[in-house]
Every structure is written in structure tokens, then in C-alpha cells.
Amino acid sequence: MATEQASGTNDVAGFYEGLGQVLNKAWGENLHYGYWEDDADDSTVETATARLTDLLITALDPAPGAEVLDIGCGVGKPALQLVATRSVRVTGIAISEVEVEQAAQRAAEAGRADVAVFQYADAMAMPFADDSFDAAYAIESMLHMPDRGKAIAEAARVLRPGGRLAIADTVEIPPVGPEGRRVLDEICAAYHVSAFATADEYSELLAANGFVDVEIRDISDRVARTGVIMADAVAARRDELSRLSGPEPVDQYIDLMRRAAASPDNGYLVLTATLGAAARS
Ligand SMILES: C[S@@+](CC[C@H](N)C(=O)[O-])C[C@H]1O[C@@H](n2cnc3c(N)ncnc32)[C@H](O)[C@@H]1O
């Protein structure tokens, strides 16, 4: 239950139960960036966001029968894409009861409630035994963790040695200029981001928690269109969305997304790693 949350996670839950639900209506149920193959690629947001999920599924490549953990599952769309394409069982966790309920409802509607289950849990203190999962992925949830190191340590604890971890996250690309810093700070304040990581911080955290074969793919160029399209999608439905949340957060969101999209100081990484056997010794 959502009663004993670590400091900061209440705000994140409130965000996803407030403006997050509003953005769902404009953007769709994949609450993450889209991936476009090249400048000529005119895929829809639905296709491009599903492609980003597919990138992580391909990177994890879970074997049939694998137990997979979705860390920060949103309303369940990526997990349902996973079970539609692979014979695995997925457990999704989120810091919002509302999201978890919606995810469970979508799984039931899709007839997949047997292989896609969702529960409220804090990724920094997971209610799972050691060695519970064969693979885990986190799509744009790590940026919200007040202690990202704890979340990665928890992922290492609940994965079996040899288990795969994939993380997709927005990051900062150093050195960050003054205007870039302003934009990053505003995003942190407005969207309950604890702090943006860098590729080096992720490498260090993964290694410190026993992960090996760390691969980092910078896909900033391929996802860059997301901010502009998101801002346009929200602007197109400004009046309708304003009725749900008031105009101020909607206008702030549009403005910030446009400035973030124009800033060279934020980027996007997909990281994959394997939990080494030494993690248990
Ligand atoms: C940007 S959304 C991404 C949702 C989903 N991964 C997707 O791609 O559609 C971030 C998610 O992280 C979850 N989250 C944030 N902090 C969390 C925490 N401490 N523990 C578990 N989930 C968390 C939120 O509840 C939300 O579902």
C-alpha cells in the first residue's frame, strides 16, 4: 500500500495521478519517448513509442518462460507489448495505485492477466525475494528515483545471476551550459525528477552493483523529435486538457517541452547489462 513511501515518491505518485493522466490523453498510453529511424521516418507516435519498447525487449531477449520485472510500469502498455511478443510472465510495479489499477484493467481487457500482473511498489524497496527475476527493464522511471543507486541495487538483488537489465532514460550530456542547466532544473522541479544522471554515473552504479557487460547506446538523435511532437499534441488539445488540470500546468508543459527539445544538453540512453555471478559472493 502507498502508506510508507520514501521521501519524494508521494510527489511522483501525485504527478502521475494528476498531470500524467492528462498527458496520457494527448500522447497515448506509452508514457515514454518515441524512436524514429531517421529524419525521413514519418511514423506515428504510437508506432515510434512501441518501437522504443521493442528496442528494450530485443536488448533483453528474455527466454521463453522467463520471469520479467517492469520497473515503473506506467499504465501497462510496455508490459502488454512484451507478453504479446514473447512467451514470458511480467510483473509491473509503479509508485501510483491509480496506474497499477489501470494497468491491471488493461491486462484483463486484453485477456493477459495470467501473464501480466501489476502491483504498487517502490523500486527502491521492492517487495520481492532475492533472485526472483530473469530480466528487468525500466523505461523512463529511473529519473524519478530519489536514490537511483538504491533502485539499481534492488534490481541487482531481485535478479538472478546472469539476469539482464535494460534501462531507457533521459540524461544530461556534460558539459551542460547555463541555459541547458536552467532547462534541466526546471524539468526536475516540474516533473519530479530527482536529478538527471550522466552515462558515467550509470556505468559506475551498474559496476558497483555487480553488473557486467554494460553497453550504453546513445539514441538522443533518434528520439529528439519527441519533445516537439509532445508539445504540439498537448497544444492541440489545450482547452480540453485545461478543463482537467487548469491551463497553467498545460501551458508550462508546452513551453518547457519546446525549450527542452531545443537544448543540446539533454540526451537519451539505452543501457543494458548482465548481473555477474560475483554479485552473490
Ligand atoms: C514516465 S513513466 C513511464 C511509464 C512506463 N515505463 C512507460 O514507458 O509507459 C514513469 C513511471 O515510473 C514510475 N515510478 C516513479 N518512481 C517510482 C518508484 N520509486 N518506484 C516504482 N515506480 C516508480 C511511475 O509510477 C511511472 O509509472
The ligand as a MOL file (V3000), in Angstrom:
LIG
                    3D

  0  0  0     0  0            999 V3000
M  V30 BEGIN CTAB
M  V30 COUNTS 27 29 0 0 0
M  V30 BEGIN ATOM
M  V30 1 C 7.4840 8.2150 -17.4780 0
M  V30 2 S 6.5600 6.9990 -16.6470 0 CHG=1
M  V30 3 C 6.9730 5.5910 -17.6320 0
M  V30 4 C 5.9390 4.5070 -17.5500 0
M  V30 5 C 6.2210 3.2690 -18.3920 0
M  V30 6 N 7.5410 2.7330 -18.1240 0
M  V30 7 C 6.0790 3.5720 -19.8620 0
M  V30 8 O 7.1080 3.6090 -20.5370 0
M  V30 9 O 4.9420 3.7210 -20.3220 0 CHG=-1
M  V30 10 C 7.4500 6.7270 -15.1340 0
M  V30 11 C 6.9300 5.5900 -14.2620 0
M  V30 12 O 7.8370 5.4050 -13.1710 0
M  V30 13 C 7.0750 5.0700 -12.0270 0
M  V30 14 N 7.8910 5.3610 -10.8370 0
M  V30 15 C 8.4260 6.5410 -10.4770 0
M  V30 16 N 9.0790 6.4270 -9.2960 0
M  V30 17 C 8.9580 5.1240 -8.9060 0
M  V30 18 C 9.3910 4.3700 -7.7670 0
M  V30 19 N 10.0960 4.9250 -6.7910 0
M  V30 20 N 9.0610 3.0690 -7.7290 0
M  V30 21 C 8.3290 2.4790 -8.6970 0
M  V30 22 N 7.8930 3.1410 -9.8050 0
M  V30 23 C 8.1930 4.4460 -9.9070 0
M  V30 24 C 5.8260 5.9040 -12.1420 0
M  V30 25 O 4.8000 5.3900 -11.3130 0
M  V30 26 C 5.5560 5.7900 -13.6580 0
M  V30 27 O 4.8050 4.6320 -13.8830 0
M  V30 END ATOM
M  V30 BEGIN BOND
M  V30 1 1 1 2
M  V30 2 1 2 3
M  V30 3 1 2 10
M  V30 4 1 3 4
M  V30 5 1 4 5
M  V30 6 1 5 6
M  V30 7 1 5 7
M  V30 8 2 7 8
M  V30 9 1 7 9
M  V30 10 1 10 11
M  V30 11 1 11 12
M  V30 12 1 11 26
M  V30 13 1 12 13
M  V30 14 1 13 14
M  V30 15 1 13 24
M  V30 16 1 14 15
M  V30 17 1 14 23
M  V30 18 2 15 16
M  V30 19 1 16 17
M  V30 20 1 17 18
M  V30 21 2 17 23
M  V30 22 1 18 19
M  V30 23 2 18 20
M  V30 24 1 20 21
M  V30 25 2 21 22
M  V30 26 1 22 23
M  V30 27 1 24 25
M  V30 28 1 24 26
M  V30 29 1 26 27
M  V30 END BOND
M  V30 END CTAB
M  END
